[in-house]
Amino acid sequence: MAHSLPLKHLFCTTILAFLALALLSKAELDAHYYDHSCPQLEKIIKDTVVNASKHDPKVPARILRMFFHDCFIRGCDASVLLDSTPTNKAEKDGPPNISVRSFYVIDQAKAKLEKECPHIVSCADILAIAARDVVALSGGPSWDVLKGRKDGRVSKASDTRNLPAPTSNMSQLIQSFASRGLDIKDLVTLSGGHTLGFSHCSSFEARLRNFSLLHDVDPSLDSEFAQDLKKKCPEKAFRGHNAGHFMDSTASVFDNDYYKRLLAGRGLFISDQAIVGDYRTRRIVEAFAKDQTLFFNQFVASMLKLGNVGVSQDGEVRRDCKVVN
């Protein structure tokens, strides 16, 4: 009879194997890519992110979400940063991205880098580094970002329909992640990014009223939490434009509270509930809820993996992240 390794050992083995694979299979990406051409790169980006976050505490969650949304459409090519034109509606103006904000942070970092090392650093790499920085700034792990991405020239709002939605079920989530080369473990891990930030009522109100023929409120929601959400999200005619709820009870801190809340029936989205309600993923949720270090280690591995999605040399280095050269 084969002996199964403890879950923690399996995660560690997976992380080591992935890191080795990433370095071999993505030779065009290198943690030291700019060491000679722009040695001040990391400091300039970090200083920009830290300064912006001091003035607006929403910046970390927004930058992390921006990176996810970029990589899930056409790969990590900064296409989410492009502005719409008279002849093209860009990704940032697609329905799922209307609430994505703080593009100015990446634009500010790019402007500083263009003065320091003109036409060297891609916007895609700036966003990948900034995503790492906001996680670390919020109390999460840090890692060496692999660099060398090129910026894409195409950005279409219609492509954003392919982003995983807050209402996605497990089958839809698995398919969405698998199409980007990400597995179930990555799905559960990257969902942990929901530990940061705030959600508007529109993303979860379907769980609060007329949920099904049998239940007015989603029965998987903790009843006390459901009542709290109803107060925060009254009928549309009676609520403010910014009504909503924080993603977890420590929404400005990157930690494992998100997973603890899922197990307590206090996840906001249907997609959140899906990963705790499915036998294939609940075991991972339970492990992360018990062991924050385990979550952090796997988050690093999954972010590196996400950062490799769709990486191509068929692109450019934009002088301005909002427009193609």
Sequence and secondary structure as in RCSB ss.txt:
>XXXX:A:sequence
MAHSLPLKHLFCTTILAFLALALLSKAELDAHYYDHSCPQLEKIIKDTVVNASKHDPKVPARILRMFFHDCFIRG
CDASVLLDSTPTNKAEKDGPPNISVRSFYVIDQAKAKLEKECPHIVSCADILAIAARDVVALSGGPSWDVLKGRK
DGRVSKASDTRNLPAPTSNMSQLIQSFASRGLDIKDLVTLSGGHTLGFSHCSSFEARLRNFSLLHDVDPSLDSEF
AQDLKKKCPEKAFRGHNAGHFMDSTASVFDNDYYKRLLAGRGLFISDQAIVGDYRTRRIVEAFAKDQTLFFNQFV
ASMLKLGNVGVSQDGEVRRDCKVVN
>XXXX:A:secstr
      HHHHHHHHHHHHHHHHHHHTTT BTTTTTTT TTHHHHHHHHHHHHHHH TTHHHHHHHHHHHHHTTTS
SSSGGG   BTTB  GGGSGGGTT   HHHHHHHHHHHHHHSTTTS HHHHHHHHHHHHHHHTT       B   
B S   GGGGGGS  TT  HHHHHHHHHTTT  HHHHHHHHGGGGSSEEEGGGTGGGTSS SSS SS TTS HHH
HHHHHHHS  GGGS TT EEESSTTTTS SSHHHHHHHTT  SSHHHHHHHHSHHHHHHHHHHHH HHHHHHHHH
HHHHHHTTTT  SSSB  SBTTB  
